[in-house]
Amino acid sequence: MFFASDNSGPVPQEILDALTEANTGYTFGYGAEPLMEEVQHLIRDMFEAPSASVYLTATGTAANALALATLVDPFDTVFCSPVAHIEEDECNAPEFYTGGAKLTLVGDSDRMTPDSLTRAIESQGNRGVHGPQRGAVSITQVTEMGNVYTLADLQALCDVAKSYGVPVHLDGARFANAVVALGCSPADMTWKRGVDVAVFGGTKNGLMGVEAVVFFDAEQADTFELRRKRGGHLFSKHRYLSAQMAGYLRNDLWHRLARQANAKCQKVYDGLRAVDDVTILNDVTANMIFFTAPRAFHQHLQGHGARYYVTGGDLDNGDPQSGLTGRIVCDWSCPDDALDSFLGLLKTP
């Protein structure tokens, strides 16, 4: 019953098979291998973007930071939510790779609104050489609180950004889960809304470690390759990144894995929301649940082997009825018997 993170699950056999197949003979490196040509073709086809520039990195942090560094100058600012990964979880990597661009936090929740984004953009770029310039907007989809922006939400945010001449970056670590939740195409959720560069995540959806960075305007990508090399993120044995991504894209494996993860999460959600003392904190449409429950409830679940993060206080010490926040994340591989065991615990005192 491991629900701590979708980083924690195993790699699908299809990906291991793709790596084994790639691990034969000799080929060019640094992205010049034929497998990368296949990846480019598959991603361009999937995004309905035949002229898109496609690059691979091994981590989401590198993908986000290098993409933003390509969009902004050192004296710019990037607009993002207060809980965005680039703000809370990337150890100032965006600031480092951009050469010093700052982050401007938008609103007070995980989902920016057109009004809050407008106010944030209006607050910057007004002091000439004395202040930061308007650089880029970064949107996380699925958000760090497990919510999914609707297509209308994305369109509205992109419209605001474009009205100020600001490019849009989409942090898509859980890109596939969002596509499944919305029932849309990758194109619908990106360039058709106004997104300039999207990170198409793989690691949180079953891959060993690879993310795709997709620039829909090739002219905006002209320095990405140089920044990736200079930053130490260009693999010499690049075929092992390409093999993972190719295996992920073939036969729509990426979509199937996300459907499985989201469906498993819905089962957990249905069980939790039936418990009187549980309050669900987010709109559960993808693969993450945030909820509050009494300390004793969390102790009961964790004491019987459920593993997930609990915040807001010491799990082991304090008032049994005091509320603590739990975060449950389901990945594609969560066994059905583990789900059944967890759901059974919800029905016992």
C-alpha positions, 0 to 999 in steps of 0.5 A: 500500500505505497501511495507516497509518490508516483516516482516510487513505482517500477518501470513497465516491461515495455520500457525495459524491453525497449532499453534491451533492444537499444542495448545492442550493437553500436550507434551514434551518440548525443541524440544523433541516433536513429531512435531519437529520429523516431522519438521526434517523429512520434512526438510531433505526430502526437502533438500535431506539430510537424515543425516542433523542436524536441529534446530529451533530458533525464530529469524534470528539473533540468527540463524546466530550468533549461526550457525557461533559460531558453525563453528568458534573459537573466534580468527577467522574471518568471511568473508562477504559482507559490507552490510551483515546482520551480519555486518549492522543489528545484533548489533555485535551478531556474534562477541558476540556469537562467543566469539570475532571472527571478520568480514572481509568485502569482496569487495564493493557491496552486492555480493561477487565475487571469486576474491574479496573473494580470496583477502580477505581470502589471507589478513587474516591468515598470521600473526600467533598468531598476527592476526585472523585466517580464519574462515568461509564465510557467503553468504546472499541469497537473498542479502540485496540489493535484488539481487540473486546469481546464482547457478554458483555464489554460486558454485564459492564462495564455491569453493574458500572457500573450497580451503582454508579449510573454511566452508560456512554459508548461511544466508537465511532469504529470502531463499524461494524467492531465490529458486523461483527466480532461479527455483531450489531445496533447495539442488541445492542452498546449499550443492550441491554447497558446503554450510555447514550450511544454515539458512532456513528463515520463518519469512520474508515469513509469519511465526510468528517467526521461522528460521531453521538452517540446518547443512549438516554435523552432525559433524559440529553441535556438539555444536550448541545445547549447544550454543543455550541453553547457549545463551538463545534461546532454547524455553521450549515450543518449540512445538510452533516453531515446529508447525509454521515450520511444517505448513510452510513445509506441502504442500509446503506452503513455496514455494507458499508464496514465489511465491506470493511475487515474483510475486507481486514484478514483477508487481511493477517492471514492473510499475516502470521501465515504468516511465521515471524518475525512475532508477532500481538499482538491478536485480529484480528477487525476492521480493525486488526493489531498485530504484532512483527517484526525491524527488517529485515522492516519495512525490507523492507516499507517499502522496497517502498512499504508505509506503516504505523506502526512503534514501539519503536525507530528503523526505520532504525538498529539491529540488523536482528533487533531486534523492532519493533511495526507497526500496520496499519489497513485501510480500505474502499477499499484496492485489491485490487492493493495488497493483492496487492502487500503479500501478495507482499512477505511471501513474498520475503526 
